[in-house]
Amino acid sequence: MTGVTLELINSVNRWQIAEMEKAGKTLDPALEASGAEFSQHVRNVQAAVIHTYQVTAFASLREPDPANAAMLWKELSKFCESALTVLGTLKEAYAGSGTPELYNLTLDYKTEADKRFYQNLEDSECAKTPAPEGLFPQMS
């Protein structure tokens, strides 16, 4: 994956969050039609979270440098955090539109992204550490 491709995907997915936030501010949660319309935004953000996770996993597995892979996971974590921030303000008003479930799902994805970030960061540091003297037999 190129930086431009990941940047484009990130932009599109952040736009989905922004659209959900805008809809949450303009729609009336008391109206049934508003709830149905808001559900579409919830579905779009859910798709964005899942898709971004899949793309990040694909790209990180193909990244030879664990430090770069860690940064991919860090970006996913930040993406999830931005979704959680918006969802946190909307999950009660639009509870019937799947917002609490999406909040929990996004929290799970963020937790996994954070775990993979730290794993890759640890792998990166381990790769920099030279093997202790005498650990491996001398090749003749």
N, CA, C and O atoms as CSV, one atom per row, in Angstrom:
chain,resi,resn,atom,element,x,y,z
A,1,MET,N,N,0.852,-1.181,0.000
A,1,MET,CA,C,0.000,0.000,0.000
A,1,MET,C,C,0.886,1.228,0.000
A,1,MET,O,O,1.879,1.290,0.725
A,2,THR,N,N,0.539,2.167,-0.784
A,2,THR,CA,C,1.296,3.408,-0.802
A,2,THR,C,C,0.703,4.374,0.199
A,2,THR,O,O,-0.444,4.228,0.622
A,3,GLY,N,N,1.508,5.374,0.579
A,3,GLY,CA,C,1.048,6.390,1.509
A,3,GLY,C,C,-0.162,7.132,0.973
A,3,GLY,O,O,-1.066,7.482,1.732
A,4,VAL,N,N,-0.182,7.370,-0.312
A,4,VAL,CA,C,-1.314,8.081,-0.909
A,4,VAL,C,C,-2.585,7.255,-0.749
A,4,VAL,O,O,-3.637,7.802,-0.417
A,5,THR,N,N,-2.505,5.969,-0.976
A,5,THR,CA,C,-3.674,5.107,-0.854
A,5,THR,C,C,-4.183,5.074,0.584
A,5,THR,O,O,-5.382,5.215,0.823
A,6,LEU,N,N,-3.284,4.889,1.531
A,6,LEU,CA,C,-3.695,4.872,2.941
A,6,LEU,C,C,-4.228,6.236,3.359
A,6,LEU,O,O,-5.184,6.325,4.129
A,7,GLU,N,N,-3.612,7.293,2.853
A,7,GLU,CA,C,-4.085,8.648,3.169
A,7,GLU,C,C,-5.486,8.871,2.617
A,7,GLU,O,O,-6.333,9.465,3.285
A,8,LEU,N,N,-5.731,8.398,1.409
A,8,LEU,CA,C,-7.052,8.536,0.794
A,8,LEU,C,C,-8.107,7.756,1.583
A,8,LEU,O,O,-9.189,8.275,1.860
A,9,ILE,N,N,-7.795,6.532,1.938
A,9,ILE,CA,C,-8.728,5.714,2.724
A,9,ILE,C,C,-9.020,6.389,4.060
A,9,ILE,O,O,-10.168,6.442,4.499
A,10,ASN,N,N,-7.991,6.895,4.690
A,10,ASN,CA,C,-8.149,7.576,5.969
A,10,ASN,C,C,-9.051,8.805,5.825
A,10,ASN,O,O,-9.898,9.057,6.682
A,11,SER,N,N,-8.873,9.558,4.758
A,11,SER,CA,C,-9.691,10.753,4.523
A,11,SER,C,C,-11.159,10.392,4.325
A,11,SER,O,O,-12.044,11.026,4.899
A,12,VAL,N,N,-11.406,9.385,3.521
A,12,VAL,CA,C,-12.784,8.959,3.259
A,12,VAL,C,C,-13.438,8.475,4.544
A,12,VAL,O,O,-14.590,8.810,4.820
A,13,ASN,N,N,-12.727,7.705,5.316
A,13,ASN,CA,C,-13.301,7.158,6.546
A,13,ASN,C,C,-13.522,8.226,7.603
A,13,ASN,O,O,-14.513,8.174,8.332
A,14,ARG,N,N,-12.623,9.187,7.699
A,14,ARG,CA,C,-12.832,10.297,8.642
A,14,ARG,C,C,-14.024,11.151,8.194
A,14,ARG,O,O,-14.730,11.720,9.027
A,15,TRP,N,N,-14.240,11.236,6.904
A,15,TRP,CA,C,-15.393,11.955,6.379
A,15,TRP,C,C,-16.684,11.283,6.848
A,15,TRP,O,O,-17.655,11.968,7.169
A,16,GLN,N,N,-16.703,9.953,6.890
A,16,GLN,CA,C,-17.882,9.225,7.365
A,16,GLN,C,C,-18.202,9.605,8.811
A,16,GLN,O,O,-19.367,9.778,9.170
A,17,ILE,N,N,-17.175,9.731,9.626
A,17,ILE,CA,C,-17.375,10.132,11.027
A,17,ILE,C,C,-17.913,11.561,11.090
A,17,ILE,O,O,-18.830,11.853,11.858
A,18,ALA,N,N,-17.340,12.438,10.284
A,18,ALA,CA,C,-17.784,13.836,10.268
A,18,ALA,C,C,-19.243,13.943,9.822
A,18,ALA,O,O,-20.007,14.742,10.363
A,19,GLU,N,N,-19.618,13.137,8.839
A,19,GLU,CA,C,-21.005,13.147,8.367
A,19,GLU,C,C,-21.962,12.645,9.444
A,19,GLU,O,O,-23.066,13.170,9.589
A,20,MET,N,N,-21.545,11.633,10.198
A,20,MET,CA,C,-22.381,11.126,11.283
A,20,MET,C,C,-22.527,12.200,12.365
A,20,MET,O,O,-23.616,12.406,12.903
A,21,GLU,N,N,-21.434,12.873,12.673
A,21,GLU,CA,C,-21.484,13.931,13.684
A,21,GLU,C,C,-22.416,15.061,13.226
A,21,GLU,O,O,-23.216,15.570,14.011
A,22,LYS,N,N,-22.305,15.442,11.961
A,22,LYS,CA,C,-23.156,16.499,11.425
A,22,LYS,C,C,-24.628,16.080,11.469
A,22,LYS,O,O,-25.491,16.872,11.849
A,23,ALA,N,N,-24.908,14.842,11.081
A,23,ALA,CA,C,-26.288,14.340,11.119
A,23,ALA,C,C,-26.811,14.319,12.553
A,23,ALA,O,O,-27.975,14.639,12.796
A,24,GLY,N,N,-25.956,13.945,13.499
A,24,GLY,CA,C,-26.367,13.910,14.896
A,24,GLY,C,C,-26.755,15.276,15.430
A,24,GLY,O,O,-27.597,15.387,16.321
A,25,LYS,N,N,-26.139,16.317,14.882
A,25,LYS,CA,C,-26.438,17.681,15.325
A,25,LYS,C,C,-27.657,18.270,14.613
A,25,LYS,O,O,-28.330,19.146,15.157
A,26,THR,N,N,-27.943,17.789,13.391
A,26,THR,CA,C,-29.030,18.389,12.611
A,26,THR,C,C,-30.333,17.609,12.663
A,26,THR,O,O,-31.405,18.191,12.494
A,27,LEU,N,N,-30.263,16.313,12.890
A,27,LEU,CA,C,-31.480,15.498,12.935
A,27,LEU,C,C,-32.109,15.559,14.327
A,27,LEU,O,O,-31.438,15.839,15.321
A,28,ASP,N,N,-33.407,15.291,14.371
A,28,ASP,CA,C,-34.135,15.264,15.638
A,28,ASP,C,C,-34.301,13.800,16.063
A,28,ASP,O,O,-35.057,13.065,15.427
A,29,PRO,N,N,-33.619,13.367,17.112
A,29,PRO,CA,C,-33.689,11.962,17.517
A,29,PRO,C,C,-35.086,11.506,17.921
A,29,PRO,O,O,-35.351,10.305,17.973
A,30,ALA,N,N,-35.977,12.443,18.205
A,30,ALA,CA,C,-37.342,12.080,18.602
A,30,ALA,C,C,-38.178,11.634,17.405
A,30,ALA,O,O,-39.203,10.976,17.582
A,31,LEU,N,N,-37.754,11.984,16.189
A,31,LEU,CA,C,-38.503,11.616,14.988
A,31,LEU,C,C,-38.038,10.267,14.461
A,31,LEU,O,O,-36.839,10.007,14.371
A,32,GLU,N,N,-38.982,9.420,14.116
A,32,GLU,CA,C,-38.657,8.089,13.618
A,32,GLU,C,C,-37.832,8.159,12.336
A,32,GLU,O,O,-36.888,7.388,12.165
A,33,ALA,N,N,-38.181,9.079,11.433
A,33,ALA,CA,C,-37.448,9.228,10.169
A,33,ALA,C,C,-36.000,9.626,10.422
A,33,ALA,O,O,-35.102,9.189,9.702
A,34,SER,N,N,-35.768,10.451,11.435
A,34,SER,CA,C,-34.405,10.862,11.771
A,34,SER,C,C,-33.594,9.671,12.265
A,34,SER,O,O,-32.418,9.528,11.930
A,35,GLY,N,N,-34.228,8.822,13.059
A,35,GLY,CA,C,-33.540,7.624,13.549
A,35,GLY,C,C,-33.141,6.702,12.419
A,35,GLY,O,O,-32.048,6.135,12.428
A,36,ALA,N,N,-34.031,6.546,11.434
A,36,ALA,CA,C,-33.726,5.693,10.280
A,36,ALA,C,C,-32.586,6.292,9.461
A,36,ALA,O,O,-31.697,5.575,9.001
A,37,GLU,N,N,-32.621,7.605,9.283
A,37,GLU,CA,C,-31.548,8.263,8.521
A,37,GLU,C,C,-30.223,8.171,9.271
A,37,GLU,O,O,-29.171,7.935,8.677
A,38,PHE,N,N,-30.296,8.361,10.580
A,38,PHE,CA,C,-29.067,8.289,11.379
A,38,PHE,C,C,-28.483,6.875,11.365
A,38,PHE,O,O,-27.265,6.702,11.408
A,39,SER,N,N,-29.351,5.870,11.306
A,39,SER,CA,C,-28.882,4.478,11.234
A,39,SER,C,C,-27.982,4.245,10.033
A,39,SER,O,O,-27.042,3.452,10.103
A,40,GLN,N,N,-28.261,4.927,8.936
A,40,GLN,CA,C,-27.410,4.803,7.746
A,40,GLN,C,C,-26.004,5.327,8.036
A,40,GLN,O,O,-25.016,4.740,7.595
A,41,HIS,N,N,-25.918,6.416,8.766
A,41,HIS,CA,C,-24.604,6.958,9.136
A,41,HIS,C,C,-23.867,6.003,10.066
A,41,HIS,O,O,-22.657,5.817,9.944
A,42,VAL,N,N,-24.601,5.401,10.991
A,42,VAL,CA,C,-24.005,4.420,11.898
A,42,VAL,C,C,-23.445,3.245,11.093
A,42,VAL,O,O,-22.329,2.789,11.342
A,43,ARG,N,N,-24.219,2.767,10.141
A,43,ARG,CA,C,-23.786,1.656,9.292
A,43,ARG,C,C,-22.530,2.037,8.497
A,43,ARG,O,O,-21.613,1.227,8.354
A,44,ASN,N,N,-22.493,3.266,7.984
A,44,ASN,CA,C,-21.338,3.719,7.211
A,44,ASN,C,C,-20.080,3.791,8.076
A,44,ASN,O,O,-18.999,3.396,7.639
A,45,VAL,N,N,-20.223,4.290,9.287
A,45,VAL,CA,C,-19.068,4.375,10.187
A,45,VAL,C,C,-18.626,2.970,10.603
A,45,VAL,O,O,-17.429,2.701,10.709
A,46,GLN,N,N,-19.570,2.091,10.835
A,46,GLN,CA,C,-19.209,0.708,11.168
A,46,GLN,C,C,-18.415,0.077,10.029
A,46,GLN,O,O,-17.399,-0.577,10.265
A,47,ALA,N,N,-18.868,0.269,8.815
A,47,ALA,CA,C,-18.146,-0.261,7.653
A,47,ALA,C,C,-16.754,0.351,7.566
A,47,ALA,O,O,-15.789,-0.340,7.238
A,48,ALA,N,N,-16.648,1.647,7.858
A,48,ALA,CA,C,-15.355,2.326,7.800
A,48,ALA,C,C,-14.394,1.761,8.844
A,48,ALA,O,O,-13.218,1.543,8.553
A,49,VAL,N,N,-14.886,1.524,10.048
A,49,VAL,CA,C,-14.033,0.977,11.118
A,49,VAL,C,C,-13.538,-0.415,10.723
A,49,VAL,O,O,-12.346,-0.705,10.829
A,50,ILE,N,N,-14.433,-1.258,10.277
A,50,ILE,CA,C,-14.055,-2.627,9.908
A,50,ILE,C,C,-13.106,-2.625,8.720
A,50,ILE,O,O,-12.106,-3.342,8.719
A,51,HIS,N,N,-13.416,-1.821,7.711
A,51,HIS,CA,C,-12.578,-1.773,6.513
A,51,HIS,C,C,-11.189,-1.220,6.834
A,51,HIS,O,O,-10.183,-1.738,6.350
A,52,THR,N,N,-11.138,-0.184,7.638
A,52,THR,CA,C,-9.849,0.406,7.994
A,52,THR,C,C,-8.999,-0.601,8.762
A,52,THR,O,O,-7.786,-0.670,8.564
A,53,TYR,N,N,-9.624,-1.373,9.628
A,53,TYR,CA,C,-8.896,-2.412,10.353
A,53,TYR,C,C,-8.327,-3.443,9.368
A,53,TYR,O,O,-7.165,-3.836,9.477
A,54,GLN,N,N,-9.146,-3.873,8.415
A,54,GLN,CA,C,-8.697,-4.867,7.438
A,54,GLN,C,C,-7.538,-4.344,6.590
A,54,GLN,O,O,-6.565,-5.061,6.354
A,55,VAL,N,N,-7.641,-3.110,6.139
A,55,VAL,CA,C,-6.579,-2.522,5.328
A,55,VAL,C,C,-5.302,-2.371,6.152
A,55,VAL,O,O,-4.206,-2.634,5.658
A,56,THR,N,N,-5.445,-1.950,7.397
A,56,THR,CA,C,-4.283,-1.795,8.270
A,56,THR,C,C,-3.608,-3.140,8.520
A,56,THR,O,O,-2.382,-3.240,8.473
A,57,ALA,N,N,-4.399,-4.161,8.783
A,57,ALA,CA,C,-3.832,-5.493,9.008
A,57,ALA,C,C,-3.099,-5.982,7.759
A,57,ALA,O,O,-1.995,-6.518,7.857
A,58,PHE,N,N,-3.702,-5.800,6.601
A,58,PHE,CA,C,-3.088,-6.213,5.338
A,58,PHE,C,C,-1.770,-5.477,5.128
A,58,PHE,O,O,-0.752,-6.095,4.817
A,59,ALA,N,N,-1.791,-4.163,5.296
A,59,ALA,CA,C,-0.592,-3.358,5.066
A,59,ALA,C,C,0.498,-3.657,6.089
A,59,ALA,O,O,1.676,-3.721,5.736
A,60,SER,N,N,0.121,-3.841,7.351
A,60,SER,CA,C,1.128,-4.065,8.385
A,60,SER,C,C,1.832,-5.407,8.220
A,60,SER,O,O,3.017,-5.532,8.529
A,61,LEU,N,N,1.111,-6.402,7.737
A,61,LEU,CA,C,1.734,-7.714,7.512
A,61,LEU,C,C,2.739,-7.680,6.372
A,61,LEU,O,O,3.650,-8.507,6.319
A,62,ARG,N,N,2.580,-6.741,5.470
A,62,ARG,CA,C,3.478,-6.629,4.333
A,62,ARG,C,C,4.583,-5.601,4.557
A,62,ARG,O,O,5.432,-5.386,3.692
A,63,GLU,N,N,4.560,-4.978,5.712
A,63,GLU,CA,C,5.553,-3.955,6.046
A,63,GLU,C,C,6.781,-4.627,6.661
A,63,GLU,O,O,6.687,-5.240,7.724
A,64,PRO,N,N,7.936,-4.511,5.992
A,64,PRO,CA,C,9.128,-5.187,6.517
A,64,PRO,C,C,9.668,-4.565,7.810
A,64,PRO,O,O,10.324,-5.254,8.592
A,65,ASP,N,N,9.408,-3.298,8.042
A,65,ASP,CA,C,9.906,-2.623,9.235
A,65,ASP,C,C,8.810,-2.580,10.298
A,65,ASP,O,O,7.781,-1.937,10.096
A,66,PRO,N,N,9.020,-3.256,11.421
A,66,PRO,CA,C,7.986,-3.270,12.465
A,66,PRO,C,C,7.653,-1.869,12.998
A,66,PRO,O,O,6.534,-1.645,13.460
A,67,ALA,N,N,8.592,-0.933,12.943
A,67,ALA,CA,C,8.309,0.433,13.398
A,67,ALA,C,C,7.274,1.093,12.483
A,67,ALA,O,O,6.390,1.807,12.957
A,68,ASN,N,N,7.383,0.854,11.183
A,68,ASN,CA,C,6.394,1.389,10.244
A,68,ASN,C,C,5.046,0.710,10.434
A,68,ASN,O,O,4.003,1.358,10.353
A,69,ALA,N,N,5.065,-0.584,10.683
A,69,ALA,CA,C,3.817,-1.310,10.945
A,69,ALA,C,C,3.158,-0.765,12.215
A,69,ALA,O,O,1.935,-0.634,12.277
A,70,ALA,N,N,3.964,-0.450,13.216
A,70,ALA,CA,C,3.427,0.114,14.455
A,70,ALA,C,C,2.719,1.434,14.180
A,70,ALA,O,O,1.670,1.712,14.760
A,71,MET,N,N,3.292,2.243,13.299
A,71,MET,CA,C,2.669,3.528,12.989
A,71,MET,C,C,1.328,3.348,12.269
A,71,MET,O,O,0.416,4.156,12.448
A,72,LEU,N,N,1.207,2.307,11.469
A,72,LEU,CA,C,-0.079,2.007,10.828
A,72,LEU,C,C,-1.135,1.721,11.885
A,72,LEU,O,O,-2.259,2.217,11.806
A,73,TRP,N,N,-0.762,0.913,12.879
A,73,TRP,CA,C,-1.700,0.580,13.954
A,73,TRP,C,C,-2.018,1.801,14.807
A,73,TRP,O,O,-3.142,1.951,15.286
A,74,LYS,N,N,-1.035,2.671,14.996
A,74,LYS,CA,C,-1.277,3.892,15.759
A,74,LYS,C,C,-2.300,4.774,15.045
A,74,LYS,O,O,-3.163,5.370,15.689
A,75,GLU,N,N,-2.205,4.857,13.716
A,75,GLU,CA,C,-3.171,5.643,12.941
A,75,GLU,C,C,-4.576,5.058,13.069
A,75,GLU,O,O,-5.552,5.799,13.181
A,76,LEU,N,N,-4.678,3.735,13.052
A,76,LEU,CA,C,-5.990,3.106,13.230
A,76,LEU,C,C,-6.544,3.418,14.615
A,76,LEU,O,O,-7.734,3.695,14.762
A,77,SER,N,N,-5.693,3.373,15.619
A,77,SER,CA,C,-6.127,3.691,16.972
A,77,SER,C,C,-6.655,5.122,17.043
A,77,SER,O,O,-7.683,5.371,17.674
A,78,LYS,N,N,-5.962,6.062,16.404
A,78,LYS,CA,C,-6.419,7.456,16.393
A,78,LYS,C,C,-7.747,7.594,15.644
A,78,LYS,O,O,-8.618,8.367,16.045
A,79,PHE,N,N,-7.891,6.838,14.557
A,79,PHE,CA,C,-9.150,6.848,13.814
A,79,PHE,C,C,-10.293,6.356,14.703
A,79,PHE,O,O,-11.358,6.971,14.755
A,80,CYS,N,N,-10.063,5.248,15.396
A,80,CYS,CA,C,-11.087,4.708,16.298
A,80,CYS,C,C,-11.388,5.699,17.413
A,80,CYS,O,O,-12.543,5.863,17.803
A,81,GLU,N,N,-10.368,6.354,17.921
A,81,GLU,CA,C,-10.571,7.335,18.987
A,81,GLU,C,C,-11.460,8.478,18.511
A,81,GLU,O,O,-12.316,8.952,19.258
A,82,SER,N,N,-11.262,8.921,17.276
A,82,SER,CA,C,-12.109,10.006,16.762
A,82,SER,C,C,-13.555,9.534,16.614
A,82,SER,O,O,-14.487,10.297,16.871
A,83,ALA,N,N,-13.743,8.284,16.202
A,83,ALA,CA,C,-15.102,7.734,16.114
A,83,ALA,C,C,-15.716,7.614,17.504
A,83,ALA,O,O,-16.891,7.932,17.688
A,84,LEU,N,N,-14.944,7.162,18.474
A,84,LEU,CA,C,-15.446,7.013,19.840
A,84,LEU,C,C,-15.847,8.355,20.441
A,84,LEU,O,O,-16.831,8.440,21.176
A,85,THR,N,N,-15.100,9.384,20.135
A,85,THR,CA,C,-15.423,10.716,20.642
A,85,THR,C,C,-16.791,11.160,20.150
A,85,THR,O,O,-17.614,11.643,20.929
A,86,VAL,N,N,-17.031,10.993,18.853
A,86,VAL,CA,C,-18.323,11.381,18.281
A,86,VAL,C,C,-19.427,10.467,18.790
A,86,VAL,O,O,-20.499,10.934,19.175
A,87,LEU,N,N,-19.166,9.176,18.791
A,87,LEU,CA,C,-20.176,8.215,19.253
A,87,LEU,C,C,-20.539,8.438,20.717
A,87,LEU,O,O,-21.692,8.261,21.109
A,88,GLY,N,N,-19.566,8.822,21.512
A,88,GLY,CA,C,-19.821,9.061,22.929
A,88,GLY,C,C,-20.837,10.165,23.161
A,88,GLY,O,O,-21.605,10.119,24.122
A,89,THR,N,N,-20.842,11.156,22.282
A,89,THR,CA,C,-21.794,12.257,22.429
A,89,THR,C,C,-23.169,11.913,21.856
A,89,THR,O,O,-24.158,12.570,22.179
A,90,LEU,N,N,-23.232,10.888,21.011
A,90,LEU,CA,C,-24.485,10.570,20.318
A,90,LEU,C,C,-25.143,9.269,20.758
A,90,LEU,O,O,-26.301,9.022,20.422
A,91,LYS,N,N,-24.426,8.434,21.501
A,91,LYS,CA,C,-24.938,7.085,21.757
A,91,LYS,C,C,-26.213,7.050,22.591
A,91,LYS,O,O,-26.992,6.103,22.478
A,92,GLU,N,N,-26.439,8.043,23.411
A,92,GLU,CA,C,-27.687,8.040,24.191
A,92,GLU,C,C,-28.852,8.624,23.397
A,92,GLU,O,O,-29.965,8.100,23.444
A,93,ALA,N,N,-28.598,9.696,22.678
A,93,ALA,CA,C,-29.666,10.332,21.892
A,93,ALA,C,C,-30.164,9.419,20.780
A,93,ALA,O,O,-31.351,9.414,20.452
A,94,TYR,N,N,-29.248,8.645,20.201
A,94,TYR,CA,C,-29.606,7.760,19.093
A,94,TYR,C,C,-29.401,6.292,19.472
A,94,TYR,O,O,-28.908,5.497,18.672
A,95,ALA,N,N,-29.779,5.950,20.685
A,95,ALA,CA,C,-29.579,4.586,21.182
A,95,ALA,C,C,-30.281,3.540,20.322
A,95,ALA,O,O,-29.788,2.421,20.180
A,96,GLY,N,N,-31.407,3.892,19.760
A,96,GLY,CA,C,-32.151,2.943,18.936
A,96,GLY,C,C,-31.606,2.783,17.533
A,96,GLY,O,O,-32.110,1.968,16.761
A,97,SER,N,N,-30.590,3.545,17.195
A,97,SER,CA,C,-30.010,3.502,15.845
A,97,SER,C,C,-28.729,2.680,15.778
A,97,SER,O,O,-28.037,2.694,14.760
A,98,GLY,N,N,-28.411,1.972,16.842
A,98,GLY,CA,C,-27.222,1.119,16.854
A,98,GLY,C,C,-25.955,1.809,17.328
A,98,GLY,O,O,-24.863,1.249,17.230
A,99,THR,N,N,-26.095,3.017,17.840
A,99,THR,CA,C,-24.918,3.781,18.257
A,99,THR,C,C,-24.189,3.141,19.444
A,99,THR,O,O,-22.960,3.081,19.419
A,100,PRO,N,N,-24.884,2.663,20.481
A,100,PRO,CA,C,-24.158,2.030,21.589
A,100,PRO,C,C,-23.392,0.778,21.137
A,100,PRO,O,O,-22.276,0.528,21.591
A,101,GLU,N,N,-24.000,0.005,20.249
A,101,GLU,CA,C,-23.330,-1.206,19.748
A,101,GLU,C,C,-22.087,-0.838,18.939
A,101,GLU,O,O,-21.048,-1.487,19.050
A,102,LEU,N,N,-22.208,0.218,18.119
A,102,LEU,CA,C,-21.054,0.658,17.336
A,102,LEU,C,C,-19.968,1.208,18.247
A,102,LEU,O,O,-18.782,1.004,17.990
A,103,TYR,N,N,-20.358,1.897,19.301
A,103,TYR,CA,C,-19.382,2.399,20.269
A,103,TYR,C,C,-18.573,1.229,20.834
A,103,TYR,O,O,-17.344,1.282,20.876
A,104,ASN,N,N,-19.261,0.183,21.265
A,104,ASN,CA,C,-18.581,-0.985,21.843
A,104,ASN,C,C,-17.694,-1.683,20.823
A,104,ASN,O,O,-16.574,-2.085,21.140
A,105,LEU,N,N,-18.189,-1.826,19.603
A,105,LEU,CA,C,-17.406,-2.462,18.541
A,105,LEU,C,C,-16.145,-1.645,18.253
A,105,LEU,O,O,-15.054,-2.202,18.133
A,106,THR,N,N,-16.298,-0.339,18.144
A,106,THR,CA,C,-15.166,0.533,17.862
A,106,THR,C,C,-14.152,0.491,19.001
A,106,THR,O,O,-12.944,0.525,18.763
A,107,LEU,N,N,-14.636,0.419,20.218
A,107,LEU,CA,C,-13.745,0.295,21.372
A,107,LEU,C,C,-12.937,-1.003,21.292
A,107,LEU,O,O,-11.747,-1.017,21.605
A,108,ASP,N,N,-13.584,-2.084,20.877
A,108,ASP,CA,C,-12.876,-3.360,20.702
A,108,ASP,C,C,-11.789,-3.243,19.627
A,108,ASP,O,O,-10.673,-3.729,19.815
A,109,TYR,N,N,-12.113,-2.604,18.511
A,109,TYR,CA,C,-11.129,-2.433,17.438
A,109,TYR,C,C,-9.976,-1.544,17.893
A,109,TYR,O,O,-8.824,-1.804,17.543
A,110,LYS,N,N,-10.266,-0.504,18.665
A,110,LYS,CA,C,-9.213,0.369,19.172
A,110,LYS,C,C,-8.300,-0.405,20.115
A,110,LYS,O,O,-7.079,-0.261,20.053
A,111,THR,N,N,-8.875,-1.215,20.977
A,111,THR,CA,C,-8.083,-2.022,21.905
A,111,THR,C,C,-7.139,-2.947,21.146
A,111,THR,O,O,-5.969,-3.081,21.504
A,112,GLU,N,N,-7.654,-3.586,20.093
A,112,GLU,CA,C,-6.813,-4.470,19.278
A,112,GLU,C,C,-5.733,-3.692,18.541
A,112,GLU,O,O,-4.596,-4.153,18.441
A,113,ALA,N,N,-6.073,-2.524,18.028
A,113,ALA,CA,C,-5.086,-1.694,17.326
A,113,ALA,C,C,-3.976,-1.279,18.287
A,113,ALA,O,O,-2.799,-1.310,17.928
A,114,ASP,N,N,-4.345,-0.892,19.504
A,114,ASP,CA,C,-3.344,-0.508,20.498
A,114,ASP,C,C,-2.437,-1.688,20.834
A,114,ASP,O,O,-1.223,-1.528,20.960
A,115,LYS,N,N,-3.023,-2.860,20.976
A,115,LYS,CA,C,-2.244,-4.060,21.284
A,115,LYS,C,C,-1.236,-4.349,20.167
A,115,LYS,O,O,-0.071,-4.642,20.436
A,116,ARG,N,N,-1.684,-4.267,18.936
A,116,ARG,CA,C,-0.796,-4.530,17.794
A,116,ARG,C,C,0.258,-3.428,17.637
A,116,ARG,O,O,1.385,-3.699,17.221
A,117,PHE,N,N,-0.114,-2.181,17.973
A,117,PHE,CA,C,0.859,-1.095,17.953
A,117,PHE,C,C,2.012,-1.416,18.898
A,117,PHE,O,O,3.177,-1.338,18.508
A,118,TYR,N,N,1.691,-1.778,20.138
A,118,TYR,CA,C,2.735,-2.060,21.121
A,118,TYR,C,C,3.525,-3.322,20.770
A,118,TYR,O,O,4.726,-3.383,21.032
A,119,GLN,N,N,2.881,-4.317,20.188
A,119,GLN,CA,C,3.602,-5.520,19.760
A,119,GLN,C,C,4.627,-5.175,18.688
A,119,GLN,O,O,5.776,-5.613,18.755
A,120,ASN,N,N,4.209,-4.389,17.699
A,120,ASN,CA,C,5.121,-4.010,16.628
A,120,ASN,C,C,6.223,-3.090,17.129
A,120,ASN,O,O,7.364,-3.186,16.676
A,121,LEU,N,N,5.899,-2.208,18.050
A,121,LEU,CA,C,6.901,-1.323,18.627
A,121,LEU,C,C,7.949,-2.144,19.387
A,121,LEU,O,O,9.148,-1.877,19.304
A,122,GLU,N,N,7.475,-3.132,20.119
A,122,GLU,CA,C,8.389,-4.015,20.849
A,122,GLU,C,C,9.261,-4.805,19.868
A,122,GLU,O,O,10.462,-4.960,20.091
A,123,ASP,N,N,8.662,-5.301,18.791
A,123,ASP,CA,C,9.434,-6.014,17.766
A,123,ASP,C,C,10.490,-5.112,17.151
A,123,ASP,O,O,11.601,-5.553,16.858
A,124,SER,N,N,10.142,-3.857,16.961
A,124,SER,CA,C,11.081,-2.896,16.393
A,124,SER,C,C,12.277,-2.683,17.318
A,124,SER,O,O,13.421,-2.649,16.865
A,125,GLU,N,N,12.008,-2.542,18.603
A,125,GLU,CA,C,13.090,-2.354,19.571
A,125,GLU,C,C,13.934,-3.620,19.697
A,125,GLU,O,O,15.155,-3.544,19.837
A,126,CYS,N,N,13.301,-4.755,19.647
A,126,CYS,CA,C,14.014,-6.033,19.752
A,126,CYS,C,C,14.961,-6.219,18.567
A,126,CYS,O,O,16.066,-6.738,18.723
A,127,ALA,N,N,14.523,-5.794,17.389
A,127,ALA,CA,C,15.351,-5.931,16.189
A,127,ALA,C,C,16.609,-5.071,16.282
A,127,ALA,O,O,17.611,-5.374,15.634
A,128,LYS,N,N,16.569,-4.014,17.072
A,128,LYS,CA,C,17.725,-3.121,17.227
A,128,LYS,C,C,18.728,-3.642,18.254
A,128,LYS,O,O,19.873,-3.190,18.290
A,129,THR,N,N,18.305,-4.580,19.078
A,129,THR,CA,C,19.149,-5.091,20.152
A,129,THR,C,C,20.048,-6.196,19.616
A,129,THR,O,O,19.558,-7.190,19.081
A,130,PRO,N,N,21.356,-6.030,19.756
A,130,PRO,CA,C,22.257,-7.079,19.278
A,130,PRO,C,C,22.150,-8.336,20.145
A,130,PRO,O,O,21.847,-8.261,21.336
A,131,ALA,N,N,22.399,-9.469,19.537
A,131,ALA,CA,C,22.376,-10.736,20.272
A,131,ALA,C,C,23.545,-10.757,21.257
A,131,ALA,O,O,24.633,-10.274,20.942
A,132,PRO,N,N,23.322,-11.311,22.437
A,132,PRO,CA,C,24.409,-11.380,23.423
A,132,PRO,C,C,25.581,-12.216,22.901
A,132,PRO,O,O,25.395,-13.203,22.189
A,133,GLU,N,N,26.778,-11.797,23.272
A,133,GLU,CA,C,28.007,-12.484,22.873
A,133,GLU,C,C,27.963,-13.934,23.351
A,133,GLU,O,O,27.662,-14.199,24.515
A,134,GLY,N,N,28.258,-14.852,22.467
A,134,GLY,CA,C,28.320,-16.272,22.811
A,134,GLY,C,C,26.984,-16.991,22.757
A,134,GLY,O,O,26.917,-18.183,23.058
A,135,LEU,N,N,25.928,-16.300,22.383
A,135,LEU,CA,C,24.627,-16.939,22.316
A,135,LEU,C,C,24.573,-17.980,21.198
A,135,LEU,O,O,23.995,-19.055,21.359
A,136,PHE,N,N,25.173,-17.648,20.089
A,136,PHE,CA,C,25.193,-18.569,18.947
A,136,PHE,C,C,26.617,-19.068,18.736
A,136,PHE,O,O,27.572,-18.314,18.919
A,137,PRO,N,N,26.767,-20.341,18.349
A,137,PRO,CA,C,28.116,-20.860,18.118
A,137,PRO,C,C,28.762,-20.147,16.924
A,137,PRO,O,O,28.083,-19.728,15.986
A,138,GLN,N,N,30.083,-20.024,16.986
A,138,GLN,CA,C,30.828,-19.391,15.895
A,138,GLN,C,C,30.807,-20.278,14.661
A,138,GLN,O,O,31.018,-21.489,14.743
A,139,MET,N,N,30.557,-19.673,13.548
A,139,MET,CA,C,30.585,-20.397,12.269
A,139,MET,C,C,32.005,-20.391,11.751
A,139,MET,O,O,32.667,-19.353,11.756
A,140,SER,N,N,32.485,-21.555,11.296
A,140,SER,CA,C,33.860,-21.611,10.814
A,140,SER,C,C,33.928,-21.553,9.322
A,140,SER,O,O,35.019,-21.590,8.752
